[in-house]
Amino acid sequence: SVMALPLRARYVQTQAGTVGAGVANGQATFTIQYE
């Protein structure tokens, strides 16, 4: 089986005129059930 998990990321402006990656404080929970 194949399962697609779409994930997103965004860039935030940390200083005037500077755009970079923001802090990645994320949490993911996966629940898989087989019957």
C-alpha positions as CSV (number, residue, x, y, z in Angstrom):
1,S,0.0,0.0,0.0
2,V,1.0,3.6,-0.6
3,M,0.1,6.4,1.7
4,A,0.7,10.1,0.8
5,L,1.3,12.5,3.7
6,P,1.2,16.1,2.5
7,L,3.4,18.4,4.6
8,R,3.8,22.1,4.4
9,A,6.5,24.6,5.2
10,R,6.6,28.3,5.1
11,Y,9.1,31.1,5.2
12,V,8.8,33.9,7.7
13,Q,10.4,37.3,7.7
14,T,12.6,37.5,10.7
15,Q,14.3,40.9,10.1
16,A,13.6,43.8,7.8
17,G,14.6,42.8,4.3
18,T,15.7,39.3,5.4
19,V,13.6,36.2,4.6
20,G,14.6,32.9,5.9
21,A,13.3,29.6,7.4
22,G,11.4,30.0,10.6
23,V,11.7,27.9,13.7
24,A,10.3,24.4,13.1
25,N,8.4,23.6,16.3
26,G,6.0,21.0,15.0
27,Q,4.4,17.8,16.1
28,A,2.9,15.0,14.1
29,T,0.7,12.1,15.4
30,F,0.0,9.1,13.3
31,T,-2.6,6.5,14.0
32,I,-2.8,3.4,11.9
33,Q,-5.4,0.7,12.4
34,Y,-5.5,-2.7,10.7
35,E,-8.5,-4.9,10.8
